[in-house]
Structures are given as C-alpha cells and as structure tokens.
Amino acid sequence: MVRGLVTRRRRVVPQRFRAGTYPGRVSDNPPVRGATPETAEGPRAGDALVRIGAIVFLIGAFATLATMMPLFLGSDPLPWVFYWVCMLMGAGFLIAAAGVLRSVAAQRRQAREAPAQPREASAR
C-alpha cells in the first residue's frame, strides 16, 4: 500500500443543500405533539361514510363472534338470521372504503382547482 496516494478531501455540499436554503416557510416554534392544527375546516367529504362503515363493521364482527361461540362451547347453533348479520362485516368494510375513495376524490379535486403558487425566493 502506497501512503502518498491516499488523500483526504473535504466533502463538497451543493449550494441547494446548504443551511438556510429551504424554499418554504419555517416556523421558529416546533409543533406540540398531539396538538391538532388550527384550521377552520369542518368534516371533510367521506368522513361520515368512514365512521358509519366502522360502526357497521364492528356490528358484523360482534355478530361473527356470537355466531362462532356455540361451535366452541358445544351448544346449539344460533338462528340463521345471525349468519346474515355476520355479512355486515364485509358491508361495513365496503362502506368505509367508499368513504376513503370519496375523500381522495375530493382532495384531488381541491388540488386541481387550487392555483399553482409560485415558490418564494430565499432571502439569502
């Protein structure tokens, strides 16, 4: 090994990655963990469907547990109506998925309608 050929070079950092060149606004106050941002927005599109879907899913999940318990306890099975109520689990999942898709569509529509905002030039 030849010692003379090994050199130590300083690492060159491109201008765009140096401190103080962030293109957006930066707050001096860090956000408080667990605090919600202060916005004037109400419930967004699809939120109600997601909540309703979660409730329907939970009803179906409890019905599934109630339907399966007699099989493990060795008692008589429940009436056929309980088996139909178990299908609410899948229906609740579909309702919640529809709410998520509606929310995504509303956000895409909002982003498409918003005018493109030019980036602010750095003060430095």
CORWO-V601942 format. One record per run of one state. SS is the DSSP state (A for helix, B for strand, O for the rest). FROM is the first residue (numbers start at 1). LEN is the number of residues. If there is no record, write none. Layout:
{{SS,FROM,LEN} {SS,FROM,LEN}}
This chain:
{{O,1,14} {A,15,3} {O,18,29} {A,47,27} {O,74,6} {A,80,6} {O,86,2} {A,88,26} {O,114,11}}
